[in-house]
Amino acid sequence: MPQTETTARAGEAVTSRPAHEVKSALAGFLAEFKGFQGEITSKLQQQEERLTMLNAKSISAGRPALSAAVELGAPHKKALATYLRTGDDDGLRGLVLEGKALNTQVNSDGGFLVDPETSERIRGVLKSTSSIRSVANVVNVEATSYDVLVDHTDVGSGWASETATLSETSTPQIDRISIPLHELSAMPKASQRLLDDSAFDIEGWLAGRIADKFARAEAQSFVTGDGIDKPTGFLTHPAVDDSLWSWGSLGYVPTGAVGDFAPTNASDAIVDLVYALSAEYRANASFVMNSKTAGAVRKMKDADGRFLWSDGLAAGEPARLMGYPVLVAEDMPDIGADACAVAFGDFHNGYTIAERPDMRVLRDPFSAKPHVLFYASKRVGGDVSDFAAIKLLKFAVS
């Protein structure tokens, strides 16, 4: 082989070796870069998944009650709507078999518990109505009665010195007041054609009708109920002159005129009524009267010509008489001879309403064809729990 050719091939080898090394280094660098890029992408994906899980946990932790309410309430609400429209109770009974008896209990005397949303709607209406319920003490019980223990005397006390002999102090007297629960019912009816209309809000209609009936029945019984198959109203208890008051009766203050306020200084009777109540009760006291009596009272002025009555400054705020809120309850008696038409007291301490939290509904498609009856019922009771906390204004001379 000629020397010139050998020299050329040697030159080519020398020239190609650096190029090959550069290509190899570049290929290695690209491979390492791709591996690094893949590792970064993998870590970013893992970090995103971890953040997503943390966000989901924080959101669910922030609203557990809402989630539970949706999960538990929605199946019952749907099943109850089906039962009310068609009478098909398989859905409700299925929920009972699944262990959700708290929301769908079948009662021994028939009927199903209404769904929590409807029950709360009815309870909200009852609380907002002009009834003693809005100012009384309301307790939920699971038994058939509710007992109130009242200590209406003070434990004896006395001053002691370092060397004097201590004498035994008197003991308090405890009264037990038992408030039985009675069944309050309502029976609205609707035509089957109306129930078949999917646009008809059966739950809203039923809640409105039940609430209206319950509100009117409760309001009357908490004022004048005789205690026979209904709550005992506070006006049912004996009323005696406040100077002769004793436990078991309500004290009254006379107006000084038969069937009316006194012809002169009429507002003095209102002042006397307020201060007949002990100071411990006055801080949370309210006036209770009907609209006719309120119309007469709001015209009264003090010695300086200022009205004793003032309307609420904001929407929903009650009117005030001598600075105390006024509850206008239409079941209070009108002004008349010997009528106790105005009450003043701390009703939260003075009157207790006991009720079971559940409410039942039974569908009856047979008794009033072609209409369907809905028998709704709940158990409630009420009575005076502190006779010293309520005073009355009697329209009499003495």
Secondary structure, 3 states (H helix, E strand, C coil): CCHHHHHHHHHHHHHHHHHHHHHHHHHHHHHHHHHHHHHHHHHHHHHHHHHHHHHHHHHHHHCHHHHHHHHHHHHHHHHHHHHHHHCCCHHHHHHHHCCCHHHHCECCCCCEECCHHHHHHHHHHHHHCCCHHHCCEEEECCCCEEEEEEECCCCCCCCCCCCCCCCCCCCCCEEEEEEECEEEEECCEEEHHHHHCCCCCHHHHHHHHHHHHHHHHHHHHHHHCECCCCCECHHHCCEEEHHHCCCCCEEEEECEECCEECCCCCCHHHHHHHHHCCHHHHCCCEEEECHHHHHHHCCCECCCCCECEECCCCCCCCCEECCEEEEECCCCCCCCCCCEEEEEECHHHHEEEEECCCCEEEEECCCCCCEEEEEEEEEEEEEECCHHHEEEEECCCC
